[in-house]
């Protein structure tokens, strides 16, 4: 006796046309996933309206209230109902979906927000009377007169009240507030000539301002630099390199930090395409690739990069949230980022982050000791109190002259015995002023047989001799490998690796760049590949494991730098063993020669692992430590 399958209905399914309310709630699931998404859509509308000042107010992490106030062009009374209609927009006319010059263009944000929350729009155009319209759960109310001096106020209350299930997926108020702040800061970076104010009005009243930045002035780079200093931090702005490059219709501008100013995660990486904040795997991979040779695997670069191009060269309609983009020529975009950043890093020469000097001065700063060695409680920011009155300028000059070494003795640490791990080699007096004028100055001493102390015109430099020479040797080895190529070792019996059709096509697509690194692959029929040569530097290699690791990187990051990483790791080890060892005593001529080579070698400010090779201390900072200012 046949038994009916309980999973198969006996009745034919009926195709139904969903009503507008259901359609808007479905669309809201794609466009608005949390309060920060609503803030993003509404602030982008305010920017598109030509606003010069935008205020964002929120309560309870944006769950109960989001209010956006702008001074833009406004919406006329007759257009207010249409603005809340699905797929109604003033941004495009629909003739060319690639010619996008605004943030918004889909016409989904306002009706989606009105479907899942209580939305009210108040707007005024020029001298015309202001008007207001509200919508709750996709039910639109009538247009009413209102009072407003100009611009638009969009107020969204009780987000997701119409879809209670979505409320269960909301995070804590603090987490949602952080997400809103991040969205506003990214948009503020993209628009440095617009003033932004973020206000927390939880509990009612005026609330408190959590973020504010006024409109910047000057040219684009000055405005961007000022805005980044306020958002990312002053230290980033001080240690960032200006980027300005163009290639075949793509222009890259922005700022990228020195390798010695790196972060423990990718939180300080901001990428924009035509002013739109994006999170694109291709661009993130290009940024990582540009710093690949200057940072260890657990460190991440900090950068704010803007790609501007013809809208026809990039598709921003990949996802409803518009956070992903697709370039017509992805390789061009990646190559522009990598080459521009590496060129800027090379031009920086031996420069290192100023935060290194700040940390060093902080380590030098003595504690104030109280009675019996206790540390007294000094109010934060209070000036240090010394037991003596500050001398006048004349008294200080006389004191400095009295402290000067007697001519009969050698300068530096010459009076120390061999028991001390510090000494100096005498240098001809005639050459001192010229050498001190150079960026890394003149070597004066060697401390603990590892640190070179040099004097400059404005202060002093402390150099880690092993780390510095390791970088110099590494750069030479890389230069030789680039000139002579990577030596390949032919396998007596090629190794055949069976792959899926997709993996086979992906690995063969990158066969040419891999062959330049000494790994030669060929198609072997079907979905198999043959490994015929491996890099000689790597010695005996498990070719199958290497190919599978390369495929994993291609799948995860869109590119593979595995072979290059292994080769450069070997060069780094060779450079480490071939460099000046810690504990070796150096003559003055050797120390100065090392300093001069550092000045002439790019990237010598950090070792092969991204750590600084030297610290520069200004004389004014040193004198401040001793209360001589």
VOGU-3710 file (C-alpha; in Angstrom, 3 decimals, decimal comma):
1> xxxxxxxxxx> 0,000/0,000/0,000  1,617/3,311/-1,049  2,190/5,861/1,703  1,924/9,597/1,010  5,069/11,626/1,611  4,201/14,022/4,473  6,649/16,618/3,082  4,762/16,916/-0,208  1,492/18,830/-0,178  -1,364/17,315/-2,065
11> xxxxxxxxxx> -2,493/20,753/-3,198  -0,616/22,843/-5,719  1,100/25,916/-4,188  -0,561/29,209/-4,957  1,484/32,130/-6,261  0,490/35,370/-4,508  1,360/38,985/-5,036  2,762/40,386/-1,758  1,358/43,675/-0,552  3,510/46,774/-0,265
21> xxxxxxxxxx> 3,847/46,497/3,515  5,342/42,988/3,268  7,612/44,048/0,407  8,939/46,987/2,430  9,566/44,809/5,488  11,499/42,323/3,352  13,521/45,145/1,811  14,213/46,539/5,269  15,856/43,241/6,186  18,428/43,847/3,455
31> xxxxxxxxxx> 18,942/47,590/3,854  18,465/48,097/7,622  19,936/45,374/9,804  20,588/47,531/12,896  20,259/51,192/14,029  23,664/52,036/12,537  22,332/51,016/9,105  19,434/53,456/9,469  21,844/56,234/10,485  24,007/55,483/7,446
41> xxxxxxxxxx> 21,101/55,702/5,006  19,682/58,910/6,504  23,035/60,714/6,795  23,869/59,782/3,204  20,556/61,357/2,131  21,502/64,509/4,036  24,886/64,619/2,278  23,241/64,129/-1,126  20,962/67,091/-0,282  23,991/69,401/-0,217
51> xxxxxxxxxx> 24,129/69,900/3,537  27,035/71,737/5,166  26,112/70,781/8,740  24,507/67,551/9,925  23,438/66,645/13,463  22,695/63,058/14,466  20,830/62,418/17,735  20,053/58,964/19,111  18,602/57,392/22,247  19,183/53,903/23,697
61> xxxxxxxxxx> 21,689/53,004/21,007  19,296/54,148/18,278  16,629/51,617/19,219  14,072/54,152/20,463  15,118/57,313/18,582  17,234/58,389/15,631  16,966/62,025/14,535  18,917/63,522/11,617  18,891/67,310/11,187  20,492/68,949/8,153
71> xxxxxxxxxx> 20,590/72,287/6,340  20,269/70,811/2,837  17,951/71,693/-0,032  14,901/70,075/1,596  11,864/68,271/0,128  8,860/70,178/-1,174  5,400/69,600/0,293  4,134/67,989/-2,895  7,088/65,575/-3,041  6,891/64,298/0,547
81> xxxxxxxxxx> 4,423/61,416/-0,142  6,443/60,370/-3,171  9,672/60,336/-1,101  8,110/57,568/1,038  7,104/55,500/-1,998  9,124/52,467/-2,950  11,781/52,958/-5,658  11,201/56,709/-5,795  14,416/58,743/-5,895  15,774/62,073/-7,096
91> xxxxxxxxxx> 19,316/60,696/-7,533  19,003/58,978/-10,923  16,566/58,906/-13,831  16,983/55,169/-14,468  18,588/55,514/-17,907  22,118/54,519/-16,780  22,495/52,499/-13,579  26,289/52,777/-13,705  26,374/56,571/-13,820  26,053/57,011/-10,034
101> xxxxxxxxxx> 27,333/60,263/-8,521  25,466/60,156/-5,198  25,387/57,958/-2,116  21,793/56,846/-2,542  20,015/55,817/-5,720  17,865/52,754/-4,976  14,882/54,563/-3,412  14,460/51,903/-0,717  15,714/53,459/2,539  12,768/55,704/3,528
111> xxxxxxxxxx> 9,937/53,264/2,714  11,888/50,435/4,394  12,372/52,486/7,557  8,710/53,476/7,510  7,766/49,800/7,316  9,627/48,714/10,463  9,492/51,877/12,583  7,684/55,151/13,187  9,081/57,641/10,678  8,399/61,367/10,492
121> xxxxxxxxxx> 9,896/63,807/7,976  9,768/67,591/8,389  11,228/69,668/5,573  11,270/73,121/4,036  12,444/74,322/0,625  13,649/77,916/0,392  10,939/80,413/1,357  8,076/77,933/0,896  6,201/76,829/4,027  7,501/73,785/5,879
131> xxxxxxxxxx> 5,545/70,522/5,818  5,531/67,248/7,743  4,557/63,679/6,921  4,622/60,545/9,054  4,411/56,812/8,385  3,988/53,915/10,833  4,207/50,287/9,741  3,896/51,329/6,068  0,696/53,284/6,860  1,241/56,819/5,576
141> xxxxxxxxxx> -0,435/59,790/7,180  -1,463/63,082/5,543  0,890/65,974/4,867  0,580/68,646/7,552  2,005/72,151/7,943  4,997/72,475/10,286  7,472/75,006/11,623  11,077/74,806/10,374  13,575/77,439/9,318  15,133/75,323/6,566
151> xxxxxxxxxx> 16,553/71,942/5,631  15,134/68,609/6,768  14,576/66,728/10,023  14,064/62,959/9,784  12,947/61,311/13,019  12,792/57,536/13,379  11,306/56,101/16,584  10,899/52,545/17,855  12,948/50,838/15,168  11,700/47,304/14,373
161> xxxxxxxxxx> 8,527/47,721/16,444  6,625/46,284/13,460  8,969/43,268/13,284  9,468/42,257/16,939  11,561/39,223/15,980  14,305/41,542/14,754  14,549/43,169/18,178  15,848/39,913/19,632  18,920/40,216/17,424  19,812/43,693/18,641
171> xxxxxxxxxx> 22,975/43,964/20,717  23,464/46,064/23,847  22,930/49,818/23,752  26,662/50,315/24,104  27,462/48,074/21,131  24,828/49,744/18,945  26,106/53,175/19,971  29,627/52,170/18,968  28,363/51,012/15,575  26,567/54,346/15,031
181> xxxxxxxxxx> 29,714/56,269/15,988  31,804/54,230/13,561  29,365/54,891/10,704  29,297/58,647/11,372  33,099/58,852/11,605  33,552/57,032/8,298  31,126/59,392/6,571  32,862/62,362/8,209  36,170/61,179/6,710  34,565/60,975/3,282
191> xxxxxxxxxx> 33,182/64,536/3,574  35,763/66,757/5,312  34,003/69,965/4,204  30,816/69,062/6,123  30,417/69,557/9,877  29,080/66,605/11,889  27,658/66,461/15,422  26,704/63,227/17,165  24,520/63,568/20,263  23,278/61,010/22,779
201> xxxxxxxxxx> 19,836/62,095/24,025  19,070/59,002/26,077  16,881/60,094/28,986  15,579/63,192/27,206  16,747/66,780/27,088  19,643/68,127/25,067  21,746/65,082/25,912  25,508/65,082/25,500  27,724/65,476/22,447  29,782/62,317/21,880
211> xxxxxxxxxx> 31,461/63,419/18,646  31,793/66,741/16,882  33,891/67,975/14,008  33,572/71,293/12,260  33,840/71,721/8,498  37,491/71,799/7,400  39,012/74,528/5,236  41,845/74,669/2,733  42,540/72,342/-0,180  41,475/68,705/-0,262
221> xxxxxxxxxx> 44,626/67,286/1,312  44,761/69,881/4,107  41,074/69,328/4,877  41,477/65,545/4,800  44,578/65,666/6,995  42,780/67,815/9,558  39,714/65,571/9,563  41,795/62,387/9,957  43,726/63,953/12,846  40,438/64,548/14,681
231> xxxxxxxxxx> 38,940/61,127/13,960  41,822/58,633/13,860  44,083/60,678/16,090  46,860/63,242/16,050  49,523/60,521/16,204  48,242/58,986/12,970  48,336/62,357/11,218  51,916/62,973/12,400  53,112/59,578/11,166  51,097/59,301/7,941
241> xxxxxxxxxx> 52,476/59,599/4,426  50,572/61,565/1,798  49,374/59,408/-1,109  48,512/60,882/-4,494  48,752/58,682/-7,583  46,812/58,122/-10,793  46,712/55,330/-13,350  44,402/54,819/-16,337  41,406/56,669/-14,959  41,851/55,622/-11,317
251> xxxxxxxxxx> 43,135/58,161/-8,791  44,286/57,204/-5,305  44,596/59,845/-2,586  44,768/59,667/1,181  47,215/58,976/3,983  49,007/55,775/5,032  50,964/55,388/8,248  54,604/54,391/8,579  55,227/50,692/9,274  56,480/51,510/12,771
261> xxxxxxxxxx> 53,040/53,012/13,461  51,167/49,722/13,123  48,161/48,335/14,969  47,292/44,998/16,539  44,183/44,684/14,333  42,708/46,198/11,185  40,529/48,720/13,050  42,457/51,691/11,617  41,938/50,789/7,946  39,441/53,002/6,102
271> xxxxxxxxxx> 38,753/52,524/2,392  36,526/54,656/0,163  35,490/54,413/-3,489  34,127/57,614/-5,029  33,617/58,936/-1,502  31,614/55,879/-0,418  32,908/53,919/2,631  33,368/50,299/1,538  34,600/47,036/3,019  36,074/45,311/-0,003
281> xxxxxxxxxx> 38,233/42,177/0,180  40,227/43,207/-2,889  41,205/46,590/-1,461  42,000/45,190/1,991  44,213/42,558/0,378  46,008/45,219/-1,655  46,670/47,268/1,484  48,039/44,219/3,254  50,174/43,372/0,237  51,698/46,849/0,132
291> xxxxxxxxxx> 52,953/46,459/3,730  53,683/42,753/3,363  57,460/43,122/3,563  57,505/45,668/6,394  55,223/44,209/9,070  55,034/40,909/10,925  51,938/38,758/10,456  50,367/39,919/13,737  50,607/43,635/12,924  48,296/45,643/10,645
301> xxxxxxxxxx> 48,840/48,923/8,779  46,802/52,056/9,437  45,515/53,980/6,423  42,686/56,069/4,997  42,623/55,664/1,216  40,226/57,138/-1,348  39,852/55,801/-4,898  38,154/58,175/-7,325  37,216/57,068/-10,817  34,576/57,323/-13,518
311> xxxxxxxxxx> 31,382/55,691/-12,143  31,318/53,425/-15,202  34,562/51,771/-14,017  33,033/50,498/-10,782  29,704/48,862/-9,909  28,315/50,007/-6,547  25,022/48,142/-6,986  26,427/44,795/-5,848  24,614/44,758/-2,499  21,587/46,716/-1,191
321> xxxxxxxxxx> 23,700/48,155/1,635  26,190/49,414/-1,010  29,157/48,396/1,184  30,693/46,245/-1,549  31,918/47,329/-4,961  33,152/45,582/-8,082  35,785/47,129/-10,340  35,780/46,583/-14,079  39,558/45,992/-13,836  40,312/44,692/-10,312
331> xxxxxxxxxx> 44,002/44,167/-11,082  44,395/47,840/-11,961  42,900/48,963/-8,643  45,038/46,551/-6,651  48,208/47,463/-8,537  47,581/51,165/-8,010  47,295/50,721/-4,229  50,338/48,456/-3,904  52,652/50,505/-6,127  51,574/53,871/-4,677
341> xxxxxxxxxx> 52,016/52,804/-1,062  55,360/51,117/-1,679  56,598/54,183/-3,525  55,548/56,419/-0,629  57,193/54,108/1,905  60,396/54,073/-0,136  60,415/57,879/-0,326  60,066/58,009/3,471  63,579/56,541/3,625  64,783/55,864/7,155
351> xxxxxxxxxx> 61,932/57,777/8,818  60,367/56,072/11,847  57,252/56,811/13,858  57,332/59,698/16,330  55,406/57,555/18,803  58,599/55,566/19,366  60,356/58,647/20,721  57,335/59,481/22,864  57,361/56,015/24,419  61,100/56,308/25,041
361> xxxxxxxxxx> 60,739/59,645/26,802  57,940/58,179/28,889  60,239/55,335/29,946  62,957/57,855/30,868  60,636/59,999/32,969  61,534/59,544/36,650  59,004/58,986/39,415  58,636/61,641/42,092  59,758/60,092/45,357  58,300/61,030/48,712
371> xxxxxxxxxx> 59,395/60,247/52,236  60,954/56,792/52,697  60,768/56,143/48,975  56,993/56,393/48,704  55,441/57,967/45,641  53,275/60,961/46,591  49,861/61,376/45,033  50,264/64,202/42,530  47,127/65,469/40,740  47,078/64,537/37,074
381> xxxxxxxxxx> 48,413/67,344/34,886  50,047/69,138/37,839  53,483/70,599/37,167  56,523/69,006/38,781  57,841/70,815/41,853  61,611/71,052/42,319  63,467/71,906/45,516  65,339/74,774/43,920  64,255/77,953/42,185  64,565/77,977/38,414
391> xxxxxxxxxx> 67,816/79,778/37,452  67,865/82,655/35,043  69,128/82,273/31,464  72,510/83,800/32,381  72,934/81,490/35,355  72,061/78,478/33,206  74,592/79,489/30,522  77,322/79,841/33,152  76,374/76,484/34,627  76,562/74,779/31,240
401> xxxxxxxxxx> 80,043/76,231/30,666  81,157/74,995/34,079  79,869/71,533/33,255  81,703/71,398/29,913  84,513/68,794/29,707  88,115/69,935/30,122  89,981/70,011/26,813  92,709/67,714/28,096  90,233/64,851/28,402  88,551/62,927/25,591
411> xxxxxxxxxx> 84,825/63,622/25,102  82,077/61,148/25,874  82,611/58,141/28,114  86,408/58,031/27,875  86,887/58,201/31,619  84,945/54,954/32,158  86,866/51,747/32,780  86,602/48,520/30,800  84,143/47,197/33,379  81,501/49,526/31,991
421> xxxxxxxxxx> 79,707/48,558/28,793  80,002/51,985/27,219  82,747/53,759/25,356  83,373/56,253/22,574  85,895/56,583/19,796  87,401/60,043/19,180  86,328/61,786/15,985  88,191/64,512/14,154  86,895/67,878/15,312  86,757/69,293/11,776
431> xxxxxxxxxx> 84,225/66,727/10,605  81,859/66,947/13,556  79,634/69,882/12,447  79,167/68,418/8,970  78,300/64,960/10,258  75,929/66,265/12,931  73,970/68,100/10,237  73,043/64,749/8,656  69,693/63,178/9,658  71,204/60,489/11,910
441> xxxxxxxxxx> 74,118/62,626/13,087  77,584/61,598/14,279  78,262/58,476/16,347  79,400/59,385/19,841  79,259/56,143/21,826  78,311/52,483/21,880  76,313/51,259/24,865  76,091/47,591/25,920  77,831/46,654/22,675  74,510/46,897/20,839
451> xxxxxxxxxx> 73,240/50,492/20,852  74,897/53,345/18,994  74,418/56,802/20,482  74,680/59,552/17,859  74,482/63,320/18,204  72,476/65,459/15,794  72,016/69,208/15,521  68,702/69,063/17,362  69,118/66,117/19,728  70,354/62,546/19,818
461> xxxxxxxxxx> 69,694/59,208/18,129  69,883/55,718/19,643  70,349/52,956/17,044  69,941/49,201/17,488  72,993/48,134/15,492  71,874/44,537/14,895  68,314/45,418/13,802  69,537/48,255/11,581  72,218/46,215/9,826  69,802/43,279/9,456
471> xxxxxxxxxx> 67,444/45,535/7,479  70,273/46,848/5,308  71,470/43,339/4,423  67,878/42,224/3,772  67,286/45,106/1,334  70,478/44,182/-0,528  69,411/40,530/-0,796  65,971/41,525/-2,084  67,543/43,831/-4,651  69,809/41,036/-5,855
481> xxxxxxxxxx> 66,874/38,600/-6,105  64,848/41,160/-8,079  67,720/41,704/-10,514  68,795/38,092/-10,967  65,444/36,389/-10,469  64,580/33,466/-8,222  66,636/30,360/-8,899  64,379/27,365/-9,591  65,156/23,719/-8,862  63,792/21,263/-11,432
491> xxxxxxxxxx> 62,184/18,144/-9,991  63,562/14,874/-11,319  60,026/13,482/-11,346  57,299/16,171/-11,628  54,717/15,916/-8,864  51,180/15,429/-10,142  48,411/16,930/-8,022  44,727/16,080/-8,609  42,390/19,016/-7,967  38,797/19,930/-8,608
501> xxxxxxxxxx> 38,047/21,701/-11,878  37,572/25,028/-10,105  40,789/24,744/-8,097  42,710/23,693/-11,195  41,501/26,749/-13,113  42,337/29,091/-10,207  45,871/27,803/-9,681  46,657/27,884/-13,407  45,376/31,471/-13,579  48,252/32,523/-11,293
511> xxxxxxxxxx> 50,836/30,180/-12,818  52,804/33,005/-14,448  53,448/35,080/-11,285  54,242/31,860/-9,410  56,827/30,893/-12,048  58,572/34,239/-11,468  59,002/33,114/-7,863  60,475/29,757/-8,918  57,320/27,613/-8,691  56,493/26,240/-12,157
521> xxxxxxxxxx> 53,081/24,647/-12,715  51,579/23,116/-15,858  48,248/21,596/-16,785  48,434/17,790/-16,812  45,119/16,903/-18,363  41,717/16,845/-16,777  41,798/18,695/-13,465  45,381/17,768/-12,542  48,458/20,015/-12,469  52,123/19,090/-12,624
531> xxxxxxxxxx> 54,705/20,840/-10,426  57,952/20,860/-12,427  60,118/23,354/-10,528  60,255/24,696/-6,974  62,270/27,644/-5,571  65,829/26,519/-4,886  66,048/28,648/-1,740  63,322/26,589/-0,074  65,248/23,332/-0,422  63,112/20,209/-0,173
541> xxxxxxxxxx> 59,468/21,230/-0,527  56,158/19,435/-0,067  54,778/20,677/-3,390  51,264/19,326/-2,830  50,900/21,032/0,551  52,228/24,297/-0,900  49,771/24,257/-3,815  46,842/23,531/-1,481  47,906/26,374/0,853  48,092/28,726/-2,137
551> xxxxxxxxxx> 44,558/27,721/-3,147  43,332/28,382/0,396  44,804/31,894/0,282  43,267/32,541/-3,137  39,877/31,464/-1,845  40,104/33,476/1,376  41,868/36,649/0,223  41,641/36,671/-3,568  45,438/36,486/-3,886  48,332/34,392/-2,604
561> xxxxxxxxxx> 51,641/35,637/-1,261  52,646/32,307/0,272  55,640/31,584/-1,986  56,913/35,151/-1,749  56,499/35,039/2,036  58,554/31,838/2,286  61,301/33,233/0,068  61,496/36,515/1,939  61,452/34,672/5,274  64,587/32,833/4,178
571> xxxxxxxxxx> 66,207/36,063/3,007  65,323/37,581/6,368  66,998/34,708/8,212  70,073/35,002/5,995  70,166/38,753/6,694  69,847/38,103/10,437  72,790/35,697/10,477  74,860/37,915/8,189  74,391/41,165/10,078  76,372/42,742/12,887
581> xxxxxxxxxx> 75,758/40,730/16,026  74,771/42,152/19,376  77,802/42,310/21,642  80,270/43,292/18,949  82,309/46,401/19,600  82,387/48,818/16,683  84,855/51,537/15,853  83,671/55,084/15,269  84,219/54,703/11,514  82,037/51,577/11,434
591> xxxxxxxxxx> 79,268/53,213/13,443  79,206/56,278/11,201  79,292/54,122/8,077  76,232/52,250/9,375  74,406/55,534/10,001  75,197/56,821/6,514  73,994/53,589/4,909  70,760/53,789/6,894  70,150/57,297/5,554  70,599/56,051/1,981
601> xxxxxxxxxx> 68,488/52,878/2,291  64,670/52,914/2,091  62,744/51,297/4,936  65,782/51,318/7,234  63,669/52,895/9,978  62,210/49,477/10,838  63,676/45,988/11,022  62,376/43,002/9,054  59,597/42,518/11,615  58,329/46,102/11,656
611> xxxxxxxxxx> 60,072/47,154/14,871  61,964/50,485/14,922  65,717/50,396/14,333  66,379/53,763/15,977  64,886/56,303/18,348  65,343/60,057/17,916  65,098/62,318/20,959  64,936/66,081/20,601  67,201/68,159/22,838  64,207/70,186/24,017
621> xxxxxxxxx> 62,500/66,991/25,227  65,636/65,812/26,996  66,052/69,170/28,734  62,418/69,020/29,800  63,157/65,763/31,608  65,746/67,573/33,716  63,629/70,666/34,267  65,847/72,880/32,129  63,019/74,463/30,167
//
